[in-house]
């Protein structure tokens, strides 16, 4: 096995598989010269709206912009608190701080890596206006439990679905909805490694609320109702036409790519379950899983040794995330903590994400599995 072929995400091989369609779509944009708000942007939003079964999809420049725009649209600012998980990428707390609100950081469920609903209520203050839930690594937070608390205290739930686009929440009555659409508002990212990915930055916002959708459109487009007429203070956050054309192609293959990652994850589960000191990712009964990441926990301080061993054998792995958000230097001053955040701190010391992507072959995965086995058993 040529270990040089193994990557965390193989975007080059995926492009080569779709090259003819992607090149054609991009060339059509060049020919039209509609580089801003061209026809593919509208087409992609309509198709994604249908796929997500949500009335309004508003494109924007990236997932972080999407969060910030949503907070502005909801009029969340310096007088407000927003609850956010400690174990996640920095974007949610970054967006909260950027609008002047105070992030209230709470711990996560160690089995699912997602925000722990049992800890939300004790973090609520008179200033609390929203909860940002992050559907981490490919599956849902416990949305019914979270929404019940939100309804009790009249809070808004914002779904950060940058990592789990395509996954669904399964309600107790058997109904299911795509993550990002289970409540009032959700967002996603089209960063190149995401489940639905462009070849640059991009993002989108989902809502069923027509008035909120209109406000978001205004904010994302300079606050203008028509060209050179600016109703509110907005920003410039757009999904460019080239990226929309690429996403239009890749949307056709999204479920296929997901199916392949699920098969890889199931094989990891079956073959790694006997390895000592490894806790496999737990699949929630209330969610489907798209396996944006396949993240194990390595106990007894063996994580870093395993990571180094894999690297020596030409196998990449990643630590998502080495620090909880409240310990990041830029956010220590702004984050307010609820509880001791023990699980988030522990996860940062124990998590390790293994390669999983649409182009991974059985031969590649076998080499990874055998190498992990040698670390533990030889």
Secondary structure, DSSP 8 states (H G I E B T S, - for coil): --GGG--SS-HHHHHHHHHHHHHHHHHHHHHHT--SS-HHHHHHHHHHHHHHT-SEEEEES-HHHHHHHHHHHTT--TT-EEEEESSS-THHHHHHHHTT-EEEEE-B-TTT-SB-GGGTGGG--TTEEEEEEE--TTS---HHHHHHHHHHHT-EEEEE-SS-TT-EEE-TTS-EEETT-SSSEEEEE--TTSSS--SS--EEEEES-HHHHHHHHHHHBTTEEETTEE-S---B----HHHHHHHHHHHTTHHHHHHHHHHHHHHHHHHHTTSTTEE-----TTB----S-EEEEE-TT-HHHHHHHHHHTT--EE-TTSS-GGGSGGGTTT-EE-S--HHHHHHHHHEEEE---TT--HHHHHHHHHHHHHHHH-
